[in-house]
Amino acid sequence: MLLLRGGALGVALSIALVVLTALPAASCGHSENGPPVVSPSMAPANKTVSRSWDEQLVFGGHGDVCYAHTSIAIDPDDGYPAIAFYGRYYEDQSKNLMYAKYDGSDWDITVVDDGDGDDVGAHASLAFNSSGCPSIAYYNETDDSLMWVYDADDDGEWDDDENWPHVIDPDVGVWAWAERNCSHDISGSTFGFAYYDENGGDLIYFYVQGIFVSIWMVEVDTDDDVGKYCSLHQSGSTVAISYYDETNGYLKFAKLNYPTWDIERVVDPDEHNIGMYSSLSYKSSAVPTIAYYDADEKEPWLAIWNPATSEWDFTCLHDNTEANDDIGMYISHDWDPVTGTKGGFSFHHFVDSPVQRHCLKFVYYDGEDYTELGSYGGYFTSFAWKDGDTGWISDHNPGSQLWAIEFDDS
């Protein structure tokens, strides 16, 4: 067990801006062997809408930076968002796992793990249990280990027990900074972790029942080089993971059928470089959906499982009509917890001309139509619904600031 030290720090806050644009109809480029044509009922609509879009500066400025990965989740105890992220302070250049919690007006910033000199906090993945206790998986780049920290009594003290921080895997290999290579979720008293083992090129699932009551680690997929950009969904008896097969260049999906895993390719095997930045979410217990990036066409796509046909249906979330633009990296998505019909999709859009700029794009599906909102930023986005009308986005802009955006369609 590795014990590190943490700390606490104060607050940053907010401004607001709204940018609303129409989303073009989906006609994304694929070969004839690619995803089927989008049905009219699912095709994005050409319309502009008026919706609330409130941007808040959470952390950064004066040399202090949000260095990379952000992970947002809603605290079920009070309904407010929290963000786990990788931060660096100008004064000592420490690279830390950090946690920002919103109280309705301000963001409280805490250094969860300062690494005691190590470089910690990248690839952060935040989850809450049903009582509102936060839990974070993250990467220690100094010794290539996967870490876990948990505030078991939700008192803001992350190191008040000898178990924390805890080393899940002491050597996962070297993770590239732009990848998301671990994902964390909680169901009941079961803490689940999906991650990429770079040493063998394997996808691993690790779970803890209770607080170290029982532990299980299993190799989910060991064919070729697999497991990057993994995304874990864990609810009730359902455990599922989306991830990227780098050897063959396609998206894969694994579902636990204890004690084995059912594994399949999601996209056509003749298509390649499809499936990076995968984001897994369920519309209902029987309908998994995966948002992902097509690196060949430089576009964001959505795969939806169709129980009636036992096949995946595909939708392009933003047609890339400019040869030098790049749209869809760092994609994240979620479905509203009330009806499961409203979807939100955040991702990065690099605009090449006439002036190069980085944009945060948010595509909203209201159950009938798609519309698009956007602003400056777009790196390392994360999105979560609060309720049936309100969701929150976190992202890191090119100025290395952490922003949170509240989206409201009520």
Wavefront OBJ file of the C-alpha trace (Angstrom):
o trace
v 0.000 0.000 0.000
v 1.215 3.468 -0.846
v 0.278 6.362 1.373
v 0.520 9.916 0.076
v -0.348 13.298 1.470
v -3.109 15.657 0.446
v -4.052 19.279 1.070
v -6.764 21.863 0.560
v -7.137 25.113 -1.291
v -9.702 27.760 -2.028
v -12.075 28.848 -4.728
v -12.387 30.194 -8.273
v -15.516 31.259 -10.078
v -17.563 32.309 -13.083
v -18.886 34.173 -16.113
v -21.616 33.331 -18.618
v -21.803 33.210 -22.406
v -24.197 31.702 -24.932
v -23.450 30.530 -28.461
v -26.229 28.717 -30.323
v -25.951 27.265 -33.816
v -27.897 24.977 -36.082
v -26.609 21.446 -36.599
v -26.380 20.253 -40.213
v -28.068 17.055 -41.300
v -25.943 13.929 -40.907
v -24.190 12.903 -44.099
v -20.860 11.850 -42.637
v -18.446 10.121 -44.954
v -17.994 6.366 -44.703
v -17.455 3.598 -47.207
v -20.433 1.599 -48.401
v -19.501 -0.987 -45.771
v -19.857 1.582 -42.991
v -22.738 2.395 -40.646
v -26.271 2.399 -42.063
v -27.994 5.592 -43.174
v -29.499 7.555 -40.291
v -33.286 7.282 -40.183
v -35.267 10.541 -40.604
v -36.495 10.332 -37.014
v -32.904 10.362 -35.750
v -31.445 12.853 -38.233
v -30.240 16.139 -36.716
v -32.560 19.083 -37.336
v -31.577 22.416 -38.858
v -32.885 24.751 -36.217
v -31.682 27.245 -33.636
v -33.061 27.129 -30.123
v -32.858 29.284 -27.023
v -31.510 27.405 -24.052
v -29.601 28.354 -20.919
v -25.807 27.990 -21.186
v -23.929 29.241 -18.114
v -20.115 29.076 -18.193
v -18.131 29.172 -14.954
v -14.372 29.394 -14.504
v -13.475 26.772 -11.911
v -9.673 26.732 -11.796
v -6.712 28.326 -13.570
v -5.005 31.623 -14.219
v -1.896 33.359 -12.843
v 0.202 30.302 -13.676
v -2.076 27.745 -12.013
v -3.393 25.411 -14.677
v -5.801 22.567 -15.274
v -3.249 20.336 -16.915
v -5.463 17.789 -18.661
v -8.187 15.277 -17.852
v -11.522 16.290 -16.319
v -14.287 14.033 -14.983
v -17.644 15.456 -13.888
v -20.348 13.709 -11.855
v -23.453 14.753 -9.925
v -23.526 14.334 -6.156
v -26.811 12.484 -5.446
v -26.873 13.867 -1.917
v -27.288 17.551 -2.896
v -27.697 17.482 -6.701
v -24.626 19.626 -7.352
v -21.745 18.703 -9.686
v -18.181 17.873 -8.772
v -15.113 17.569 -10.991
v -11.977 15.486 -10.565
v -9.064 16.856 -12.580
v -5.313 17.031 -13.055
v -3.989 20.381 -11.803
v -0.658 22.149 -11.457
v 0.254 25.035 -9.168
v 2.589 27.743 -10.391
v 4.344 28.270 -7.067
v 5.778 24.779 -6.632
v 4.943 23.246 -10.054
v 3.323 20.314 -8.241
v 1.112 18.077 -10.376
v -1.873 17.000 -8.351
v -5.123 15.094 -8.300
v -7.693 17.791 -7.574
v -11.388 17.934 -6.742
v -13.797 20.819 -7.302
v -17.223 20.761 -5.621
v -20.012 23.207 -6.449
v -22.287 24.487 -3.671
v -24.777 26.396 -5.810
v -22.730 29.601 -6.058
v -19.005 28.829 -5.725
v -16.548 26.016 -6.419
v -14.525 24.666 -3.495
v -11.129 23.363 -4.674
v -9.268 20.603 -2.814
v -5.913 18.966 -3.485
v -6.856 15.328 -2.998
v -3.383 13.919 -3.636
v -0.279 16.080 -4.019
v 1.799 13.007 -4.845
v 4.448 13.838 -2.243
v 6.656 14.801 -5.172
v 5.158 12.350 -7.675
v 3.257 13.389 -10.804
v -0.319 12.311 -10.017
v -3.864 13.008 -11.192
v -3.985 12.313 -14.928
v -6.745 10.078 -16.353
v -9.005 10.973 -13.415
v -12.408 9.257 -13.249
v -14.942 10.384 -10.628
v -17.941 8.466 -9.291
v -20.347 8.856 -6.355
v -21.997 6.144 -4.324
v -25.727 6.436 -3.547
v -24.979 8.316 -0.307
v -22.962 11.016 -2.071
v -19.482 9.843 -1.070
v -16.981 10.631 -3.881
v -14.474 8.145 -5.259
v -11.715 8.770 -7.820
v -9.465 6.532 -9.909
v -6.361 8.201 -11.348
v -2.840 7.681 -12.683
v 0.526 8.148 -10.999
v 2.809 8.941 -13.917
v 5.985 8.827 -11.847
v 5.725 5.083 -11.170
v 3.084 4.137 -13.801
v 0.550 2.990 -11.215
v -3.262 3.137 -11.069
v -4.477 4.779 -7.867
v -7.782 4.999 -6.005
v -8.966 7.402 -3.328
v -12.338 7.487 -1.568
v -13.917 9.913 0.901
v -15.792 7.242 2.844
v -17.665 9.613 5.167
v -18.010 12.540 2.732
v -16.298 14.982 5.080
v -13.802 16.391 2.588
v -10.897 14.587 4.247
v -9.515 12.198 1.639
v -6.595 10.891 3.689
v -8.255 10.277 7.080
v -7.875 6.487 6.742
v -4.720 4.448 6.203
v -6.235 2.820 3.109
v -6.107 6.054 1.093
v -4.687 6.614 -1.430
v -4.651 2.958 -2.453
v -2.648 1.356 -5.255
v -4.937 -0.717 -7.494
v -2.166 -1.779 -9.872
v 1.490 -0.892 -9.195
v 2.523 -0.992 -12.867
v 0.067 -0.349 -15.697
v 2.789 0.883 -18.023
v 3.103 4.234 -19.773
v -0.173 6.007 -20.577
v -0.121 8.782 -23.169
v -1.424 12.047 -21.764
v -4.170 12.493 -24.387
v -5.742 9.064 -23.837
v -8.391 8.143 -21.304
v -7.170 4.783 -20.072
v -9.161 4.150 -16.902
v -12.827 4.416 -15.994
v -14.521 4.104 -12.599
v -18.124 3.413 -11.616
v -20.002 2.373 -8.473
v -23.060 0.160 -8.100
v -24.338 -0.365 -4.589
v -21.309 -1.301 -2.518
v -19.285 -2.487 -5.525
v -16.497 -0.222 -6.789
v -15.540 -1.069 -10.373
v -12.494 -0.055 -12.405
v -11.746 -0.711 -16.068
v -8.258 0.109 -17.307
v -5.613 -0.488 -19.936
v -2.488 -2.502 -19.079
v 0.114 -1.147 -21.469
v 2.621 -3.861 -20.565
v 0.576 -6.614 -22.189
v -1.841 -4.516 -24.228
v -4.790 -5.858 -22.205
v -8.130 -4.585 -20.912
v -8.465 -5.247 -17.170
v -11.476 -5.097 -14.852
v -10.929 -4.708 -11.119
v -13.642 -4.537 -8.488
v -13.800 -4.080 -4.745
v -16.853 -5.281 -2.833
v -17.401 -3.028 0.178
v -14.204 -1.547 1.535
v -11.791 -4.378 0.767
v -14.310 -7.064 1.825
v -13.615 -8.936 -1.420
v -11.481 -8.113 -4.447
v -11.563 -9.494 -7.979
v -9.257 -8.675 -10.875
v -9.742 -10.237 -14.313
v -8.301 -9.863 -17.803
v -11.313 -8.926 -19.939
v -9.675 -8.910 -23.363
v -6.101 -9.913 -24.181
v -6.349 -10.214 -27.978
v -3.807 -7.923 -29.655
v -3.334 -4.424 -28.196
v -6.705 -3.576 -26.629
v -8.155 -1.449 -23.833
v -7.275 2.158 -24.562
v -10.024 4.782 -24.286
v -12.067 2.459 -22.062
v -15.415 3.485 -20.544
v -17.136 1.471 -17.786
v -20.848 1.209 -17.005
v -21.833 -0.597 -13.817
v -25.427 -0.785 -12.600
v -27.087 -3.619 -10.718
v -25.909 -6.860 -12.325
v -24.798 -5.077 -15.511
v -21.083 -4.530 -16.021
v -20.039 -3.388 -19.503
v -17.009 -1.696 -21.069
v -16.426 0.047 -24.380
v -12.831 0.340 -25.574
v -10.487 0.618 -28.535
v -8.636 -2.179 -30.325
v -5.506 -0.384 -31.464
v -4.067 -3.337 -33.381
v -7.092 -3.580 -35.680
v -8.335 0.003 -35.359
v -11.918 -0.524 -34.254
v -14.349 -0.095 -31.357
v -15.159 -3.048 -29.099
v -17.765 -3.759 -26.424
v -17.493 -6.248 -23.550
v -20.333 -7.259 -21.232
v -19.930 -9.440 -18.169
v -21.739 -12.775 -18.404
v -20.272 -14.136 -15.213
v -17.770 -15.670 -15.061
v -16.954 -14.865 -18.702
v -17.227 -11.774 -20.900
v -19.209 -11.463 -24.121
v -17.018 -9.434 -26.481
v -17.859 -8.025 -29.904
v -16.718 -5.544 -32.519
v -19.115 -2.624 -32.688
v -18.074 -1.174 -36.043
v -17.511 -2.966 -39.340
v -14.112 -4.754 -39.323
v -13.377 -3.297 -42.765
v -13.421 0.187 -41.226
v -10.319 1.293 -39.328
v -9.217 4.015 -36.886
v -12.740 4.115 -35.427
v -13.477 4.013 -31.706
v -10.999 6.221 -29.893
v -12.310 8.323 -26.973
v -15.171 5.873 -26.429
v -17.901 6.907 -23.980
v -20.394 4.280 -22.776
v -23.822 5.146 -21.358
v -27.132 3.272 -21.110
v -30.466 4.732 -22.267
v -32.172 1.904 -20.382
v -31.057 -1.376 -18.856
v -31.318 -3.031 -22.291
v -29.939 -0.255 -24.502
v -26.220 0.552 -24.300
v -24.942 3.474 -26.366
v -21.362 4.346 -27.265
v -20.142 7.748 -28.444
v -16.783 7.608 -30.200
v -14.349 9.331 -32.561
v -13.766 8.307 -36.187
v -10.140 9.287 -36.801
v -10.304 8.703 -40.571
v -13.237 11.034 -41.168
v -12.462 13.151 -38.060
v -16.074 12.997 -36.869
v -18.005 12.074 -33.707
v -20.411 9.138 -33.948
v -22.973 7.405 -31.770
v -23.694 3.664 -31.736
v -27.043 2.622 -30.216
v -27.887 -1.010 -29.500
v -31.181 -2.034 -31.096
v -32.771 -4.882 -29.054
v -35.313 -5.555 -31.823
v -32.626 -6.363 -34.413
v -29.759 -7.289 -32.058
v -27.561 -4.896 -34.010
v -25.954 -1.512 -33.515
v -27.526 1.522 -35.218
v -25.271 4.488 -35.991
v -25.702 8.252 -36.010
v -23.203 10.942 -37.006
v -23.249 13.702 -34.398
v -21.512 16.339 -36.495
v -20.744 16.119 -40.198
v -17.193 17.283 -40.912
v -17.416 19.216 -44.172
v -13.983 20.859 -43.937
v -10.972 18.757 -44.933
v -8.631 20.233 -42.331
v -11.058 20.480 -39.398
v -10.950 17.830 -36.681
v -14.193 17.136 -34.787
v -15.034 14.669 -32.044
v -11.963 14.056 -29.918
v -12.458 13.847 -26.113
v -16.121 12.945 -26.588
v -18.347 12.306 -23.564
v -22.070 11.591 -23.363
v -24.935 10.765 -21.016
v -28.717 10.165 -21.071
v -31.103 11.927 -18.735
v -31.890 9.894 -15.586
v -35.625 10.673 -15.639
v -36.839 9.440 -19.044
v -33.673 8.192 -20.737
v -34.721 9.981 -23.931
v -32.636 13.166 -23.755
v -28.986 12.857 -24.746
v -26.044 15.191 -24.307
v -22.727 14.908 -26.192
v -19.687 17.111 -25.557
v -16.558 17.024 -27.735
v -13.712 19.062 -29.215
v -13.799 20.839 -32.593
v -10.553 22.138 -34.055
v -11.382 24.756 -36.695
v -8.578 25.160 -39.219
v -9.687 28.254 -41.137
v -10.089 31.124 -41.659
v -8.604 31.402 -38.167
v -7.408 28.368 -36.228
v -9.331 27.940 -32.997
v -10.409 25.285 -30.497
v -14.101 24.925 -29.750
v -16.214 23.038 -27.258
v -19.208 21.521 -29.048
v -22.288 20.241 -27.271
v -24.931 18.322 -29.191
v -28.303 18.016 -27.460
v -30.889 15.400 -28.415
v -34.328 16.239 -26.956
v -35.947 12.946 -27.928
v -36.857 14.177 -31.406
v -34.253 16.584 -32.777
v -30.560 17.354 -32.452
v -29.310 20.894 -31.859
v -25.836 22.207 -31.207
v -24.309 24.693 -28.787
v -20.707 25.697 -28.469
v -18.002 27.974 -27.104
v -14.227 28.241 -26.716
v -12.281 25.250 -25.353
v -13.192 21.606 -25.759
v -10.258 19.601 -24.462
v -10.872 16.635 -22.128
v -14.623 17.170 -21.929
v -16.922 15.340 -19.553
v -20.731 15.499 -19.409
v -23.329 14.339 -16.874
v -27.069 14.935 -16.511
v -28.305 16.302 -13.210
v -31.999 15.600 -13.896
v -34.420 15.504 -16.817
v -33.632 19.052 -17.950
v -30.239 20.125 -16.590
v -26.757 18.829 -17.318
v -23.184 19.874 -16.625
v -20.085 19.893 -18.843
v -16.470 20.204 -17.734
v -13.627 20.969 -20.103
v -10.081 22.276 -20.310
v -9.453 25.144 -22.728
v -6.204 25.925 -24.594
v -5.384 28.440 -21.852
v -5.258 25.482 -19.436
v -8.223 26.643 -17.412
v -10.922 24.346 -16.064
v -14.446 25.418 -16.981
v -17.863 24.097 -16.009
v -20.967 24.776 -18.072
v -24.513 24.342 -16.838
v -26.945 23.448 -19.613
v -30.651 23.929 -18.880
v -33.566 22.985 -21.131
v -36.351 23.363 -18.557
l 1 2 3 4 5 6 7 8 9 10 11 12 13 14 15 16 17 18 19 20 21 22 23 24 25 26 27 28 29 30 31 32 33 34 35 36 37 38 39 40 41 42 43 44 45 46 47 48 49 50 51 52 53 54 55 56 57 58 59 60 61 62 63 64 65 66 67 68 69 70 71 72 73 74 75 76 77 78 79 80 81 82 83 84 85 86 87 88 89 90 91 92 93 94 95 96 97 98 99 100 101 102 103 104 105 106 107 108 109 110 111 112 113 114 115 116 117 118 119 120 121 122 123 124 125 126 127 128 129 130 131 132 133 134 135 136 137 138 139 140 141 142 143 144 145 146 147 148 149 150 151 152 153 154 155 156 157 158 159 160 161 162 163 164 165 166 167 168 169 170 171 172 173 174 175 176 177 178 179 180 181 182 183 184 185 186 187 188 189 190 191 192 193 194 195 196 197 198 199 200 201 202 203 204 205 206 207 208 209 210 211 212 213 214 215 216 217 218 219 220 221 222 223 224 225 226 227 228 229 230 231 232 233 234 235 236 237 238 239 240 241 242 243 244 245 246 247 248 249 250 251 252 253 254 255 256 257 258 259 260 261 262 263 264 265 266 267 268 269 270 271 272 273 274 275 276 277 278 279 280 281 282 283 284 285 286 287 288 289 290 291 292 293 294 295 296 297 298 299 300 301 302 303 304 305 306 307 308 309 310 311 312 313 314 315 316 317 318 319 320 321 322 323 324 325 326 327 328 329 330 331 332 333 334 335 336 337 338 339 340 341 342 343 344 345 346 347 348 349 350 351 352 353 354 355 356 357 358 359 360 361 362 363 364 365 366 367 368 369 370 371 372 373 374 375 376 377 378 379 380 381 382 383 384 385 386 387 388 389 390 391 392 393 394 395 396 397 398 399 400 401 402 403 404 405 406 407 408 409 410
